[in-house]
């Protein structure tokens, strides 16, 4: 076990056979193998058609592989972040197959996420049992299984962000690990630009849960991580300056992200705003959105900020509603199956219902863990306050939803952590029959 893990013995379980099964040396490789077998089988035998964002990513990756560059309709673009198309392009170049590349990248990423669920589970809970139960819970999680055959960013991003976070935790006082963490955060930022803000909150969380971790150590860790992160990202930013005439750190879609959550027709979720007065007010024809993307981004930001200034109370009142929308459902992974297999809608709905029950159970169990972690942080209970690290990503995606939109797929990278927190509650209050955490 990693030396940064909490040294806490697992509480007594009456069923020693269950304990022996979970602690068996083969349990971890079997869980990961089972998770991969289910994911690969569904991706291979129930393939889905690339559509919407996924189709766009594949096209851009194919153009990169062909040496055309990152462009759309003959115009240089930075509308969507380049990270995922670039990763796909590397896979296309090596494997010479679109479906195989998607399968390999998503399967490898899923294996990394499963391993890190176990590893982070040990670090934060100090319990081998909890970590193993969380691994099993995640391996069987339907919504994330459904993403394996999709050319979307979610699975790869979850792996990148978890690698970066666990390296930050383990390397909080070790410069070499912080450098690698910064690299991982940099690549993750090229996939999802909002990642830029995550290390800032993460180092603050480290000072709260580790009594021996000083603010100076946190500042030093943050500086190292951000220097390396920017070294990874800035070459792309300078490309944007050269090709688009304006400096953009990663992408030109920040304006639309802000505008969708700040307008007269706001729903709290994504909507096709191009057919509404929200888009028409910008004064740029839809067919010119690529060629004039820099100007469009600027106008979107200006329109959103003007609306926020004029409707500040309304914008603030939408924040909790957007967060609620973010966490209400967990059906995003099945959208591509709806489109690819319209004749099997009933079967898909049954699986969605099963997944939703699974998801709600995880959320309810996690709420208990949140309460215990918060109580431990206030009491400075070193034994339990590391549980707070499990909620860095859930809090982060909730804050993003509050400011922008509460699209349910945005909670994807938080779910591995909630599997751990739910497993902690399940183990301590149900399996081990512990009535209270002192």
N, C-alpha and C positions, 0 to 999 in steps of 0.2 A: 504493500500500500504506500502511496505517496506520503512523504513525511509531512506535507502540509495538511493532510487529512486530520480530522478530529479523532483522537484516540478514545473512542467510546465503545464499550462492549455492547453487543446486541442483547436486548432483553430476552428473557427466557420464553421459549415457545413450547407449549404443551405437546404439540405434534412434532416429535423429533424426526419423523419420516419426511415431513414437509421441509423441515430445516435441512436435512441431509440432501434432499433433492435439489433445493435451491443453491446450496453451497457446494454441490458436486463440481469437480474441476471441469467437466464437460458442459456445464450449464451455459456458460457464456458463449463458447463457440457454437453450441447448438442453437441458442437464441438468435445469434447473428445470422447463422446459416438458414434458419427457418424464416427469419425476416426477409432475407435476400431471395430465398426460394419463392416465397409468396409474391414478392415484388416483381421478380423477373418473369415468373409464370404468367402473371396478369398482363404485363407489358408485351410479352411475346404472343400469347394466345388471344388476348383481347386488345389489339392495337387501336390506337386512337389517331384521328386525323389532326395534324397541326393546324391550328386556326388562331385568329386574332393575334395576340402578342407573340405566341409561339411561332406562328407562320412568319411573322415579321423578323423575329430573331434568326430563324433558319435562313431566310433570304439574305439577310445582311451577312451572316456567317459564310454562306456560299460565295457571296461577292468578295468577301475578304480572302477566301481561299483562292479565288480566281485572280486575285491581284487587282481588283477594281478599286479597292479601298472602302472606307466606311462612308457610304453615300446612299441616297434614296432618290430615285427618279432623276439621276444625273447630277444631283446637288449634294455637296458634302453635308453630313449631318452629325449632330450630337444629341438628337431628340431623345432617344433611349440610350442609357449608359452602354458603353462599349464592352464592358467586362464579359458579360455572358456571350454575346456574339463572338468575341475573340476566343473565348474558351471553346465554344462550339467549332469555330474555324480550325483550331488546333486539332480537335478530335476528327474533323472531316479530313484534314490533311493526312493524319496518321492512319485512320481506319477506313477511309474511302467509302463510308456509308453513313447516311443520315440517321436511320433508325438504330444502327449499332452504336453510333456515337452517343446518342441520347440515352440509350440503355446503359452503356458502360459508365458514362459520367454520373448518371443518377444513381446507379447501383453502388458505385464506389463511394459517392457522397453519402448515401444511406448507411453504408457500412461504417463510415467515419462517424456519422451522427450517433449510431447505435453504440459504438465503442465509447464515445464521449459522454453519452447519457450515463453509462456505467461509471466512467472516470469522474465526472462532475458529481455524480451521486455519492461516491465515496468521499470526495473532498468536502462537500457541503454538509453531509449528514453524519459522516463518521461510521456509517453502517454498511457493511458488505451486503447484508440482506436487502436493505432498501435499494441499494444500487442495482442489485440483480433483478429485483422485482420491477424496477423502473425500466430496465433494459427489456424485459419481457413485455411490459405494457406498451412500450414504444414499438417493438418489433411487430406487434399485432394491430397497430393503430391504422384503421381503414383509410382515413382521409389522406395520410401521408403515403400510404401504399399506392393510392390512386395516381399519385404524381409521377410514378416511375417512368411511364412511357411518354410523358409530356415534355416538350421542349421549353419549359418555363424555368425561371430563375430559382424557384423556391428551394428545391432540395440542395442544389450546389451552394446557394447562399447560406442556408442553415449550417452546412458543414464548415464553410469558410468562417462564419461568424463565431461558431463554437470553438474552432481551433484557435482563433485569435483570442477569445475570452479565456479559455483554459490556460493558454500560454501566459496571458497577463496575470492570472491568479498564481500560477506556479512560479512565474519569473518576476514577481513584483519587486524582488530585491536582486535580480540577476539580469544584468544588462544584455547578455547574449539572447536570452529567451524573450526579453522585451523587444529586441530588434526583430526577431522572427515574428512575434506578435504584431508588431507594426507592419511588417510585410503582409501578413494575412489580413489585417484590417484595411490596408491599402487596396488589396485585390478585391476585398468585399465591398469597399467604397466604390470601386469601378463597376461593380455589379448593381449595388443599390446605394446611391449617393448619401442617403440619410444616415448611413453607418458612420459618417464623419463625426457625428455628435456622441456616439455610443461610448468610446473610450473615456471621455470626460466624466460621464456619470459612473462608469465602471470603477475608475480609480478612487472616486469619492466613496463608493460602496466598500471598497477594500479597507479604507481607513475606518469605516464604521464597524466592520465585522472582525477585524484583526486588532486586538488591543495593542500589540507591539508594532503596529504599522503607523509611522508618523506621517504628518502632513507633508513634511519635506520629502520623505520617500515617495509619497503619492505624486507630488509635483515632479520629481525627477522621473518617475515611471511614465507620467503623462507626456513629459517633454520628449523622452526617447521614442515613445510610441508614435507621437504626432510627427516628429521629424522624419521617421522612416515612412510613415503613412504618406506624407506629402512627397517624399522622394519617389514613391511608387506612382502617385497620381499626377504630379505636376507635368511630366512629359506629355501626357494626354491633354492637360490644360493648355499647354503652349501650342499643341497641334490645333486646338479649338481656336485659339487666338489667330493663328496663321490662316486657317481654312475658313473661319466664319467671321473674322474681323473683330471679335470681341472675346475677352477672357471668360471662359466658363470652366469651373473646376472639373466638372464631369459631364453635365448634360444641360440641355435647354428646355427640359420639361418641368422645371421648378414652378414656372408661372401657372401652368395649367393645374398642377397639383394644389397650389394655393387657391386658385380661382374656383375650383370645383367645391371647395368648402366654404366659400365666401361670396355668395351671390343671391339674387332675389329668388332663385328657384332651388336653393340648396335642399338636398334630401338627406345629407349626412353620409351618403354613399356615392359611388360613381354613377354618373348618368351621361347620356349622349348629348352633351351640351352643344354640339355643332348644329343641332336643329332648333336651337332656342335663341331667344334674345340675348342670353348670356354671351354667346359667341358673336352674334351679329353686331353687338356694341363695339367690338374690337376693330371693325372696319377693314378686316383682311379676309378675302374670299377663302373658303375652305380649300379650294384647289391650289392656293398659294401657301398653304401652311408649312410646306417643306422649304420652298425657296426663300420664304420670309420668316423662317423660324426664330431668328434672333429678335427681329422686330416684334413678332407675335408673342414671344416669351416676355418681352419688356412690357407690352401692352396688357398682357394677362396679369402680371404682377401689379401694375399700376391700377388696373380695374379692381383687383382683389383688395389691395390696400385702401383704396378709396372707399370701397364698400365696408370694410372693417372700421374705418374711421367714422363713417356715417352711421353704421349699425353695430356699434361696439357691444351693446348689451345683447343684441340678438346673436352675434357671433359667439359671445361667451356662453350664452344659454345653449347653443348647439353643441358645445364641447362635450358635456356628459352624454348627450344623446348619440354623438358620433362614437364615443367609447363604447356605449351600450351596443350599437350596431356592430362594432368590431367583434364583440364577444358573444353575440346572440346565437349565431349559427356557425356550423363547421362543415359546410357542404361544397366548398370551392373545388376540391379535387375531382368531383364527379361531373363538373360542367362539360368537360370534353367528351365524356361518355354519353351524356344526354344528346350532344350534337352528332356523335359518331354512330350511336345505336338508338335512333328514335323508336324502333320497334321493341326495344327492351326497357322502356321507361319504368314499367311496374317493378321489374327486378332491381333496377338502379335505385328506385325510391325506397324499396325495402332495405337495401344496403345503407342508404343515406340515413334512414331512421335508426338502424342499429348503430351507425357511427355517431349520430347525434346523442343517443342515450349514453354511449361510451364517453363522449366529449363532456356532456353535462356532469356525469359522475366525476370525471377528472377535475372539472372546475370546482365542484362542491368540496371535494377532498382537499383541493389546493387552498381553498378559503380558510380551512382549519390551520393549515401550515402557515399561511400568511399571518393569521392572528398570533400564532405561537412565535413566529420570527419577529413580528413587531413588538410583542411583549418582551422577548429576550433582548432586543436592541435597547429598549428603554431601561431594562434592569441590568444591562451589560452582562448578560449570561453568556459566557464564552462558549459553553457547551452547545448552545442552540442558535446563537445569533448568526452563524455562518449560513444558516438556512436563507438568510436575506439575500444572498448572492443569486439564489434561484429566481428572484423576481426582478433582476436588472432588466432582462429582455422583455418580460411582460409589461413592466412599467414603461419602458422605452417605446414599445409599439403603441401603447395606450396614449402616450403623450403625442406621438406622431398623428394618431387618429384624431385626437382632440383639435390639433391645429389644421390638419388637412382633411382627410375623409376616413370613414370607418369601414373600409372594404374588408370583408372577412378574411380574405387571403393574407392580409397583412399580419395576422397573428400567427402565421405559420412558424416563424423562427422561435416563437416563445413556447411552443407546445412541448419540445423535448424537456425543457426545464419544469414545466407543469407536470409532466409525467413523473418526474423525480419528487416534486412536492406532494403530489397525490399519493405516490407510493409510500412516502414517509408517513403520511396520515394513516393510510390503510394499514401499514405494518404496526405502528405504535398504538393505534386505538382499536384496531379490529383483530388482526392476526395475533399480536402479542397480548391483546386484552388489557392494555394499559389504560387506566381510567383517566389519568391526568398526567400532564408533563409539569414537573415541579419547577 
